[in-house]
Amino acid sequence: MKFGICATIADYETVKQAGYDAIALAGKDIAAMSDSDFKQACAVVSAGSLRLTNLYAFCTPPTILAGAGHDLQVLRQYTEKVFGRSKELGICYAGIGSPPSRVRPEGFPLEQMNAQMADSLKLLCEVGDKYGVEILLEAVCTQSNCSYITRTSEALEMISSLKLPNLNLVYDIYHAFMMGEGPEPILEAGSLIKVAHVSGNVGNVRGFLTETNSQEYYPYVQALKKIGYTGELNIEPNSGDITKEAVPSLGILRSMYK
C-alpha cells in the first residue's frame, strides 16, 4: 500500500519532505489554474518524485453532477478541461465526491437524481476514456453536507447498474465511519476499490490523524489488506496545518497498516 495525502501543488515539497509516497490534487484546483500556473505545476510534478495518480474534489457548482441546474453541456466542458490537464499530469483516477454538486433539493424525486447522476457518470466515463482517466464514485457522509449517495452500498448499486468498464470506487474510511458503516462493504467492493481515503474526525470536520481520532479505523484498514488492496491510502484533511501535522499523521497511518 502507498501512503499519500490530498493537498495542493504548493504543498508538494512539504509532502515530499514529510515522507509520503504520493500526493493527490483537487480537480477544482486543476481547473482553476491559469495556463502559466498549470505549466509550473507540470514542471514541479515532472521534476519531483512523488506519485501522482489521482484527483479528488472533482468540481464545485456551477458544475452540477445531479440536482437542480444539471446541465450536461456545462459538465462536458468542465470535464474536458480537467481531464485534458490530468493526462498531462499523469493522473489516471478521478474521484467523484463533490457533495455541493450533487445536492438533492427537498421534494426532488430520487428517480430523477439517479437518472441525472447516471447520465453524468456516463459522460465522465466517455471523456475519461478519451484521456485515460478512470472514474471513481465516492459515497460521502451526511456530516459533509451530502444528501445523495451517502453509503457505500448506494455507490456500489450505481456502479453495478451502469456496468461501465472505467467506473469504479473511491472508498473513504472517514465517510463510512461517520455513517455508522462497518468494514464489511470493503469486502463486498473488493477490486472495485482503486483509491482509499481516510481523515481524522475533528468536530465532524475532516482533519489530520491523531492517536485519538484514528483508533476505530484499524478494522477498515485490515479489511483493505484482506482484499489485497495495494493502491493508495490518502489522508484528506479539510482542516489543520500540513506543515505541523503531516509527519505525525503519516506515522499513525503506517502504524494502522501493520
N, C-alpha and C positions, 0 to 999 in steps of 0.2 A: 504494500500500500504506500502511496505517496502522500505526504502531508503538505497542504497548501493553505493559502489564505486569500480571501476576496478583498481586494484593495484597489488602489489607484496606481496609475503609471508613475506618479510622483513618489509613491512608496516603494518602488521597485528595489532600490538599494537597501532600504531598511529591511525589507522582507528577505533579501538575499543574505544580508549580514546576520539576520536572526537564525538562519539555518534551515529555512523552509525549502522543500523540493520544488514547489510550484506557486504560481500566482494566478488568480483569475481576475479578469477585468469586467466592469459593468458594461452591458450593451448600451445603456443610455449614455454613458461617458464616451464610449467609442463614437457614437452617433453625433455627439455634441462637439467633438474636436474639430478645430479648423484644419484645413489641409496641411498647414505648416506644423501644427501640433501633432497631427496624426503621423506625419513624416518623421518627426522627432521620436514619437512613441515607437515606431517601427525600428528606428535606429537603436533605441535602448534595448528592445527585445532581441534584436539581431545580435547585438554585442554581448548580451547577458547570458547567464547560464540557467536561469530559472525556467522550468517547464511552464508553458502557456498553452493549454489545450481547450479551455472553456471560458465562456462568459456567463455572468449571472445578471440579475436586474435588467432583463432584456429591454424593457421600454417603460415609459410613463405616458399618461394622457398628454396630448390628444390621440395617441395611438392606442386604439381600443381592441382588445382581444375578443371580448364578448360583453354585451350590455348596451346601454344607451350610447348612441353615437358610433356604433360599429360600422366601419367603412373599410371594405377590403382593399380599395384602391389606396387609401392612406397607409394601411398596413403594408401593402406590397412595396410602396415607395420607400418607406422606412426600412423594411427588411432588406431590400436590395442594397441600400447603403451600408447597413450594419454587417451583413454577411459578406459583401464585397470587401470591406475593410477587414473583417475577421479572417478571410482567406489570406490576405497579405500578412496578417499577424501570426498565422499558423494555427488559428483556433478551429477546432473541429466539432465542438459541442456547444449548443446554445441552450442554457437553462431558461425555461419559460415559467416564471413565477409571476412577478409584476402584479400584485393584488390591486393597485389602483386602476389597472387597465382591464380588470375583469370583475367589476362590481355588479352585483345583481340588485337592481333597484327594487324597492318594495312593490310587490304585485307583478313583477316581471316574470313571465312564465318560465319555469325551469326548462321546458322543452325548447323554447326559443334560445335560451342561454346555451344549451347543449348544441343546438344546430349552429349557432354563431361560432362557438369555440371549435366545433368540428371543421367548419369552413376555414377558420383562421389557421388551425393546425395543418390542414391540407395545403394551404398557401405557403406556410412556413416550411413544410417539408419539400414542396416543389422548388422554392427558391433555395432552400438549404442544399438540396441535391445538386443544384447548379454550381454552388460554391464549395461543395464538400463539407457542409456543416450538418451535423445530426441534431435533431430537435429533441429536447428532454423536458417533458412536462413535470411540473412540481406541484405537490399539494402544499398549501400554505395555511397556517393555523388562523383561527378567528382572532387571536390576540394580535395578529399583524394586520388587522382590519381587512381580512379577506372574508368574502361571503359566498365563494363559489370554488368548488374542488378544494375542500379543506382537509380531506382524509386521503390516505394513500390508496384505499380501496376505490375511491372515486376516480383518482388519476389512472389507476390500472384499468378500470372499466372503460374509460375513454380511449385509452391506448388499445385495448383489446377490440373495441368496437370498430375502430378505424383501420386497423391492420395495415398500417403504413410501415414500410421497411426501415425508414430512418426516423421513426418516432419511438423514443424510449423514455427513461425516467431519471430525474434527479431525486434522490432520497435524502430528506432532511431530518436529521435526528431531533433537532430543536422543535420543528413543527409537529412531528409525530408525538413527541413527549408532551407538548403543550395541549395537544388534542386528546391526551389520555390513551394513545395507542401504545401497545406493547411492541416488541421487536418482531412479532410474528409476520407482519406484512413484508418484511425483508426476505423471509424465506419464500413467500409467495411470488414476489417480484423477481428474485433470482437474477439472471443475466440481463434483465431489462435495466437494471441499475448501472448507469455509466459514470455518474458522478455522485458523490455524497457530501453533504454539508453538516455542520454542527455549530452551535453557538451556546454560550452561557446565558442563562436567564438572569437579566439584571432588571428587576422590577417590570417583568413582562416585555422587556426590550432586549433584542439580540445584543450580546456583548461578548467579550473575550472569556475564555475558560478560566475558572478558578477551581481550587480543590473542593470548594463547597458546591458550586453550581454544576459540577460535572459528574458527581458521584453516581447518579442514577442513569448515566448514559452507557455504562460498561456493557450491559446486556445487548444494546444495539450494535456496538462495535464488534462484540463477539459474534453476533448474528451475521454481520458483514463478512467476518472471517469464515464463518461456517459455509457461506455460499461461494467462497473462493474469490471474493471481491479483491481486485488488485489495482483499482483505479485510485483517484484522489479522494482524500477526506479533507475538505476545506473548511476552515473556520470562517464564518460570515458574520462579522461584528457590525452592528449599526451604532455602537457607542463605544467609548473608551479611547485610550491613547495608544496607538500602534507602536510608538517608539518605546513605551514603557511595558506594554502588555504582550507584545508579540512573542518574546523569548519565553516567559513563564507559561504562556498558553501552549506553545509548541511542546514544552516539556510534559505538560499534562496530557496532551494529545498522544504523545509517544507512549506514556505510561498506560493509557487506556488500551492501547493495542497489544500490550504484552500478554 
